[in-house]
């Protein structure tokens, strides 16, 4: 029972009246203490009437204490039979808790293929558990929690007990990237630093002074294999031989009896970029399209353009030296012998042989292409005849087509050839049906390469070819500038020329033979681009090391695909012919498998803060959890070496509340009246203890 007040007046008025009553009581007691006592009683009764004291009684029902049992079902729990141990521990703990009277067991679990969000799961489970009823939390886990740092924000006042399911003899080996650059420069090796470690329980390093083999792969090709000591930082130089995205893999050999090999490999996607794209543009006879090439190349900030125009007319026979016909002497030896290899692309725009370049220069250009360089010839009428580049024997053998007559000056609409529909250079060029006409084409006899564009009669207009390690392009019209001027509706001249130049410079997004692999909405998607009729099947290696072969289905011209639904998360490799790709469903390097040995280090701060304990419950293939005890809220210890405490909360639910006045108003009024009447009678002498003489008793004989 409790006493409370529901006054009839505001507190400030009651305080004023109480002060006044106290003063009157003191005055009455000072003047006449006998009557003052009764006046004080009357004043107190007045205050009691005004304060209106009530008595309240609650009807309560005792509530069960809550014990939360949280079980880890993440991917790392499936290693080394931990899931079976966890299930056995969960069942034995549940049986032990259910033996207690007045205890409610609430079981929850959490999973995760990429990381263990144990604290997040605990917070969610606690959301509907009143803290005043929480007797304790029991977590059955391997101890790996990627969000363990968030445990401090839980604010628990109940013990958290951690039951570790790992074996105290387990071992695991892992490789860790120390320095992992994401970008590099083509032609310059990039340094990748790493460390390999062997760990035992609680992530304790295993005493091991030996070494293990580490393999470096770039795009699936083994580059280096070397022994590396444990526990020290080491590094390899990975070559970047081409632009674009490359995949660097580091793999350490397996340790006998380790938990998993998924953390024995690290994958580093790295983007190789060129420092600058250097283009050498050699113009011959002036024509309206010359400015198109220059404007296109100068508009790209990543391109360093070197442009020369050779104007020496063939019919000039006045014996004037060549170096006196130009404002500056043409540096043919410097450009085509000494520094040719520094250029990524060489463009001849309507160039005619004018005895400026020698046979030795053309021979060096051919070697430049065979060793990985790129040459584009934008041809006009000069491509036919004795002064044509095709007539230079040292150069002609790398050309994909030779002239077959003079220029045809006739209007036609450029079209994408059959192979061009599949080639990324010309596939999906915008507004193909609305392209403007060109007015000239050079007839040729094709020898090699792929014809991507043609006129309506099928005569080649654009031919691309591979020669050795390099590439050659041949554009058989000098009227692409008509598109730039908007003639007859124009066309995508900038996009077409950009794609041609970038393909010649081996930009990876324009490769006609390519393989990619990626995860999309839980499925593994393998895509294969080819200009052939049908690519070979693709072999996919799953994260567990198993390989499967899949046929590819065409989804658009030149693009084939296969989709593997519900693919397990992890890193996949794909091989189709000579092409290799690597990709992942989910995270390639999931935090869940970065550290897999069981440990109490991550959750022990939470257990210590709340008074709980960390217990290794595994015994072989079964579990032996500690004994559980009920303890008081103020117990000095909440866990021991072989026992875990559960706090008795003694929580209750209020079913009903009864309130009644301490005394009815008439009782207060009666007390006030009685007190005042008694004081009046005393002050009037009517209640004096002294008697008069007439009233004294008499005696007689």
C-alpha positions, 0 to 999 in steps of 0.5 A: 500500500502506498500513500499519495496526495490529490490536493484541492488547491495549487501547490503555491496556495497550499504552501502559503496556507501551510506556512500560515497554519504553522505560524498560528500553531506556534503562536497558540502553543506560546500563549497557552500550550494546553489549548494550543495543542488542540488548535494545532490538531485542528490546523493539521486537520485543515491541511489534511482536508486540503491535501486530500491524502489517498491510499493506493493498493496494487494487484500484481502478477509475477512475470517470468524472467527472460533468457535470450538464447542466440545461435550463430548460423553464419557460413563460418559456423559450417566449418569443421562441424561447428554447426552440429556442435552449435545445435547440440549446445543450443538443445542442451542449454534450452533443456537446462533453462526450461528446468527453472521455474519462472524463466521464459526462454526466447530463442533466436538465430542469425545467419550471413554468407559474407559477414557475421553481424552478431551484435546487430542480431542481438540488438534486434532480438532485444528489441521486444524483450523488456530489460527489467525482465532480462535475466541473461543472454547466451550466445552460441557462436564461433566468436567471429563478429564483424560488428563487435565494436558496436557492443558498447552501445547496447547498455545491458545490465544482464550478463552475456555468456558466450559459448564458443563452438570451435575446437581448441586445436584448430589451425588456419592459414591466411594471406593478407594484403598490406599494400593493394593499389587500385590503379597502375600505369601501363608498362610500369610494374605495380608493387603488391605487398602481403603477409601470410600467417598461421593462426590457432584458437583465439587468433593466436599466431602459431609458432612457425619459423618456416615458409610457404609457396606463394603464387602470383597470377595476372588474369589467370596466368601464373607470373611468379611462384616463390617461397615467403616466410610467415609473419613478415611483410613481403611483396611482388612486382606485378606487370601491367602490360595492357590498359584496362581492368586486370585481376591480380591473384596471390595464393598461398599453398594449403596447410594440412588440416586447416579450416578452409582455403578460401582465405588462402587467396586474395584477389586485387582488381587493378585498373591499368591506365596509360599515362598519356595517349600519344598519337602521330598524325601525318597528313598528306594532300590537303582536303576538307577532312583534315581538320576533322582528325585534328579536332577529334584528337585535340578534343581528348585531354588524354591525347598528346597529338603530334601533327605534321603535313607533308606538302612537297608536290611530286611534279616540283623539279626545281631541285630545291632541297626538301628542308627549304620547302618547310618552315621547319625541317621534317624530323623523319629520322627522329619520328620514325626511327628513334621515337616511333615506339613512344607513340600509341597510334600512327595515322596517315591521312591521305598521305602520298609518298613524296620521297621524304620517308625512305624504305628504311622508315617504312620497314621500321613502321612495319616492325613497329606494328608487328611488335604491338604498335597501331597504324590507321590509314585514312585513304583517298584517291592517292591510295591507288598508283605508284606513289601510294603507301600500298606500293611501298613493299616494306609496308604493304605486307602489313596492309589488309587490302590493296588498291583495285583501281581508281577512286569511285566518285559516286554517292552511297550510304555507308552500311554496317557489314555482317561482321560489323554487327558483331564488332564493338567498334561498329555495333550499336552505332546510333541512327544507322538508318538515317546516316548521310551519304558519302561521295567517294570510295576506294575499290580494294582487294581484301587480303585479311582482317575484318570488314566492318563497314561497306557500301550497299554493293558490299565493297569494303569501307572500313577494315580492321586487322591484327598483325603480329602483336599490333593492329592496322586499320584501313578507312577507304574514303576521305569523306567522313567529314561530310558527316561532321558538316551535317551533309544529308543529315550527317552521321556519328563521325566522332563516335566512329573515329573514336572507336576506331582509334581506341580499338587500334590502341587496344582499349579493352572495352572494344575488344571483339573477343572478350569474356566477363563474369559477374553476380547479378541478383543472386545469379552468376552471369557469364558473357562472351563477346565474339565475332565468330558464329559460335564460341566454345563452351565456358568452364566455370570453377566454383568457390569450392574448386569444382568445375562445370562446363556450360553452353552459351546462348546468343542474346544479341549479334556477337554477344552470348550468355549463360546464367547460373541461378542461385549460385553460391556466394564466392569467387568464380573463374571462367575459361572459354578458349584462350580467354579468362575471367574472374568474378564474384557472387556477393563479395569476392573477399567476404569478411566472413572467411577472412578470419575463421578460427574461433575466438573469444577476443571479439566478444569478451569485452561485452561479456566482461562488461556485463559480468558474463563469461566466455566458455569453450563448449566443444568436446569432440563432436558434441557440446558440454555447456557450463551449469546455469544458476539463478543469482540475485541482482546484487550478486558479487559474481555472475559467472565462474569457471564452470557456471553461468549466472542468470539474474532473478529480476522479480518483475511483476505486472500490475493487474488492478489499482484500488484508491480510497481517501485516507479519511472522508471530508466529514471526518476532517471537518469533525476533527477540526471542530473538535479541536477548536471546541476543546481549545475554546473550553480550555481557554474558558476554564470549563475543562480545568482539572481544578475543582471548587470547594463546594464540590469537595467531598464531605465526611460525617460521623 
